[in-house]
Amino acid sequence: MITDAETRTVTAATTGERHMLLDPGMDLTLRPMRYPHFFDRFKEAIKNTWTVEEVDLHSDLADLAKLSPAERHLVSRLVAFFATGDTIVANNLVLNLYQHVNSPEGRLYLSRQLFEEAVHVQFYLNLLDTYVPDEKERFAAFAAVENIPSIARKAEFCFRWIDSIFELRELRTRGDRRAFLLNLICFAACIEGLFFYGAFAYVYFLRSRGLLNGLASGTNWVFRDESMHMAFAFDVVDTIRAEEPDLFDADLERQIKDMVTEAVDCEAQFAEDLLEQGVSGLSLADMREYLQHVADRRLVTLGIAPIYGSQNPFAFMELQDVQELSNFFERRVSAYQVGVSGSVTFDDDF
């Protein structure tokens, strides 16, 4: 049976009528290409192919044995968050985003993103198997979204935004489209762009002290993927803004600011948990300032004035202070499947 949405898509293809990105339907036509910048993102992502087998985590075992109790607590909480974080992102992509981006070029990228999320899930599974040899402890890590309050709060934040558009099958009204925008911005700016960036900071702090180089090596690749996920999502936002500028009003801006503020509070609670035993060289005040700095940069990318005015307190988050990363991005390496050119910094406007 042909649905009304499919009929509209066929009609548009034969009459030359141009639909907007969020119009209901499932455009299947790659020529002429309506959104070539989405296709460019897809091609860039293909160059970033890597496999979990290329990451050697076993070199971290000696470091784990010499961590202080406070550092072990930090790492334990960090891997507990990693255990399900990317699975939540993948679920939102499948359940909410893919069906509403009416662009075959855009769906190509989303398909690639889903593959990358699956690689991240496998990477973190290997991380848990390596770092947490006790089976009961591993099961507890996967149950962290229910049993550890700081992680449960972040999960609740994610699930609330997943549920916010789960029942929408078509974006027919202005309210529907604004709800979609808020979900997209939440997962790009708050979850991938803040929750994961906070996690990366802990990894690179440990790396700056010469610890857990295997974890940092794998995180380099995850970081690259997550940065591209954000870049694509913000491309989608910019495209919608160009097509439907009336959606972007003071009320939407207020909702985005409220969302970002809550995300910072969630991540700050997680930081309190990770650092509660006192990790030498990493203060809660600096971590909160860093989170606020990252949040401000996400807002600026969205064309919204910063809330906090915070600076980045972490010198180790600069590209030149992360060992191997410049080599990884600027030359072909034997452990990497596809050569990647160009560079990336931890302060880019994604």
C-alpha positions, -999 to 999 in steps of 0.1 A, spaced: 0 0 0 14 34 -9 11 60 19 1 96 15 37 105 24 51 83 -4 25 98 -28 38 133 -20 74 122 -25 66 107 -59 46 138 -69 73 161 -59 98 141 -80 77 143 -111 65 179 -108 97 194 -97 81 208 -65 107 215 -39 101 203 -3 118 216 28 141 194 49 115 186 76 85 182 52 68 148 57 78 121 32 108 101 22 127 117 -7 147 90 -25 163 111 -52 200 118 -50 200 136 -84 197 165 -85 212 167 -51 193 191 -28 218 192 1 253 185 -13 269 197 20 253 167 38 269 144 12 302 161 18 299 152 55 292 116 46 324 114 25 344 130 52 332 105 77 342 76 54 378 88 56 376 85 94 371 47 94 388 28 123 382 -4 141 383 -13 178 410 -39 171 434 -11 164 432 2 199 456 -15 224 441 -11 259 463 -37 275 491 -12 278 469 5 304 469 -24 328 502 -14 346 488 22 350 456 10 365 475 -9 392 493 23 403 463 47 403 454 63 437 420 53 452 406 87 441 418 81 405 405 46 405 371 60 415 372 85 387 380 58 361 354 35 375 327 62 371 340 72 337 338 37 322 303 32 338 291 63 319 308 50 287 291 16 291 257 30 278 263 66 267 267 59 229 239 33 229 215 61 241 227 84 213 222 56 187 187 49 200 177 85 195 192 85 160 172 55 150 140 63 168 137 100 162 162 116 138 164 94 107 127 94 99 124 132 99 154 143 79 138 142 44 171 141 25 187 110 11 221 128 15 213 135 51 202 99 57 234 86 42 253 106 69 230 94 96 235 58 85 273 63 88 269 79 122 249 49 134 278 27 123 302 49 142 281 48 173 282 10 171 320 11 169 321 33 200 298 8 218 322 -20 209 352 1 220 337 8 254 327 -29 257 364 -38 252 373 -10 276 351 -26 303 364 -61 296 400 -49 299 396 -25 328 371 -45 348 379 -82 348 353 -91 375 321 -101 358 298 -88 385 315 -54 385 310 -52 347 273 -60 351 272 -32 377 288 -8 352 261 -15 326 234 -9 353 249 24 363 220 43 346 198 29 373 221 26 403 245 55 403 227 88 409 250 111 389 248 88 358 211 81 363 204 119 362 222 122 329 203 92 315 170 107 327 179 139 309 186 119 277 155 97 279 132 127 285 143 143 252 140 110 234 105 106 246 97 143 237 92 134 200 89 96 201 52 97 192 58 121 163 56 103 129 54 134 108 64 170 115 32 187 103 30 217 126 53 245 137 52 229 172 63 195 158 92 210 140 104 230 170 102 198 191 124 181 165 149 210 166 151 208 204 158 171 203 184 175 176 201 204 195 200 185 228 218 155 214 243 175 194 251 203 219 243 188 253 249 151 250 276 146 224 288 181 227 289 184 265 285 151 283 311 134 261 334 164 260 334 164 298 344 127 297 371 134 272 386 160 296 391 134 323 408 110 298 431 137 286 439 149 321 451 113 329 470 113 296 487 146 305 501 127 335 514 99 314 485 75 323 462 53 303 477 60 269 456 32 253 424 48 265 435 82 252 445 67 218 410 53 213 394 85 226 413 104 199 393 85 173 360 88 192 366 125 196 370 129 159 337 111 153 318 130 179 331 163 165 318 154 130 285 143 145 281 177 160 291 194 128 265 175 108 238 182 133 245 220 133 245 219 95 210 205 97 200 232 122 215 259 98 196 244 69 163 245 88 170 280 99 175 291 62 143 273 51 121 281 81 135 311 99 102 317 118 110 286 139 139 304 155 124 329 179 130 342 214 110 313 229 131 287 211 162 305 223 150 305 259 142 267 257 177 260 243 193 281 271 173 262 298 182 229 282 219 238 281 219 251 317 203 218 329 229 198 310 257 217 326 241 211 361 238 173 352 274 171 341 286 192 372 269 166 394 287 139 376 320 158 381 312 160 419 309 123 419 341 116 400 362 140 420 346 135 454 377 118 468 400 146 456 420 140 425 453 158 426 456 184 398 420 184 388 396 206 408 358 206 407 359 244 402 381 240 371 359 212 358 327 233 361 344 263 344 354 240 316 319 227 312 305 262 312 331 272 285 321 243 263 284 251 268 290 287 258 307 276 226 278 254 217 255 283 222 276 306 200 275 280 172 237 282 174 238 320 172 230 325 208 249 347 232 270 329 258 255 324 293 286 319 314 315 338 299 339 311 312 373 304 299 390 270 292 411 263 324 427 232 309 460 236 290 460 198 284 429 202 262 449 221 236 459 200 205 496 205 210 495 190 245 478 158 234 506 134 223 502 117 190 470 135 180 486 158 154 504 129 138 472 109 138 454 136 118 481 149 96 498 118 82 488 83 72 495 59 100 500 22 97 474 14 124 447 34 106 426 21 78 420 53 58 443 83 57 429 115 71 442 149 62 437 182 80 437 190 117 413 195 146 415 213 179 396 209 211 384 244 209 368 244 174 334 258 169 313 227 162 
